[in-house]
Amino acid sequence: MVDLKKAKEYLRIDYDEDDEFIRSLIAASKIYLENAIGTYKPNELTDLAQLILIEHWNDNRSLVGVVTDVIKHSVDAIIFQIRYCSPIENNESGET
């Protein structure tokens, strides 16, 4: 799960003035993924999606932001993976 320390490391921020703003981005990114996926399951992919969203929103703070195809494609691809590509579970006999 993405916390303030992890987000600040990803953003390469070493000052504390924006901590509250970054916390709000962390919360918003989790809600965004919950809405997109249906159920939030913390793992490396959801962490990466959160960090991409947090970075994008942090870099585009104005009311008129820039939506790039790269950001949209990256997040959409991760959401697709989380939503539709779950690991195969073993049945009771241990076979897949």
C-alpha positions as CSV (number, residue, x, y, z in Angstrom):
1,M,0.0,0.0,0.0
2,V,1.2,3.5,-0.8
3,D,2.0,5.6,2.2
4,L,3.4,9.1,2.5
5,K,7.0,8.0,2.6
6,K,6.6,5.8,-0.5
7,A,4.8,8.6,-2.4
8,K,7.4,11.2,-1.5
9,E,10.2,8.9,-2.6
10,Y,8.5,8.3,-5.9
11,L,8.0,12.0,-6.4
12,R,11.5,12.7,-5.2
13,I,10.3,15.2,-2.6
14,D,12.3,15.7,0.6
15,Y,10.5,18.6,2.2
16,D,7.3,18.5,4.3
17,E,5.3,21.5,3.1
18,D,3.2,19.4,0.7
19,D,2.6,16.4,3.0
20,E,-1.1,17.1,3.5
21,F,-1.6,17.6,-0.2
22,I,0.2,14.3,-1.0
23,R,-1.9,12.5,1.6
24,S,-5.0,13.7,-0.2
25,L,-3.6,12.5,-3.5
26,I,-2.9,9.1,-1.9
27,A,-6.5,8.9,-0.7
28,A,-7.9,10.1,-4.0
29,S,-5.8,7.6,-6.0
30,K,-7.1,4.7,-3.8
31,I,-10.7,5.8,-4.4
32,Y,-10.0,6.2,-8.1
33,L,-8.8,2.6,-8.3
34,E,-11.6,1.3,-6.1
35,N,-14.1,2.8,-8.5
36,A,-12.3,1.5,-11.5
37,I,-11.6,-2.0,-10.3
38,G,-14.6,-2.6,-7.9
39,T,-12.5,-3.9,-5.0
40,Y,-9.2,-2.4,-3.9
41,K,-6.5,-5.2,-3.6
42,P,-3.2,-3.8,-2.4
43,N,-0.3,-5.2,-4.4
44,E,2.5,-4.1,-6.6
45,L,0.3,-3.2,-9.5
46,T,-2.2,-1.1,-7.5
47,D,0.8,0.6,-5.8
48,L,2.2,1.4,-9.2
49,A,-1.1,2.7,-10.5
50,Q,-1.5,4.9,-7.4
51,L,2.0,6.3,-7.8
52,I,1.5,7.1,-11.5
53,L,-1.8,8.9,-10.6
54,I,-0.2,10.7,-7.6
55,E,2.7,11.9,-9.8
56,H,0.4,13.1,-12.6
57,W,-2.0,14.9,-10.2
58,N,0.9,16.5,-8.3
59,D,2.5,17.7,-11.5
60,N,-0.8,19.1,-12.9
61,R,-2.3,21.0,-10.0
62,S,-4.1,23.6,-12.0
63,L,-7.8,23.4,-12.8
64,V,-7.0,22.8,-16.4
65,G,-4.7,19.8,-16.3
66,V,-3.0,17.9,-19.0
67,V,-4.2,14.5,-19.8
68,T,-1.6,12.6,-21.7
69,D,-2.2,9.4,-23.5
70,V,0.8,7.8,-21.8
71,I,-0.7,8.3,-18.3
72,K,-4.1,7.2,-19.4
73,H,-2.7,4.1,-21.2
74,S,-0.5,3.2,-18.3
75,V,-3.2,3.4,-15.7
76,D,-5.8,1.7,-18.0
77,A,-3.4,-1.2,-18.7
78,I,-2.8,-1.7,-15.0
79,I,-6.5,-1.6,-14.2
80,F,-7.1,-4.1,-17.0
81,Q,-4.5,-6.4,-15.5
82,I,-5.9,-6.2,-12.0
83,R,-9.5,-6.5,-13.1
84,Y,-9.2,-9.4,-15.5
85,C,-5.9,-11.2,-14.9
86,S,-6.1,-12.8,-11.5
87,P,-3.8,-15.7,-10.6
88,I,-5.1,-19.2,-11.1
89,E,-6.1,-20.7,-7.8
90,N,-5.4,-24.3,-6.9
91,N,-8.4,-26.6,-6.3
92,E,-8.6,-28.8,-3.2
93,S,-6.4,-31.5,-4.7
94,G,-3.7,-28.9,-5.4
95,E,-4.2,-29.0,-9.2
96,T,-4.6,-25.9,-11.2
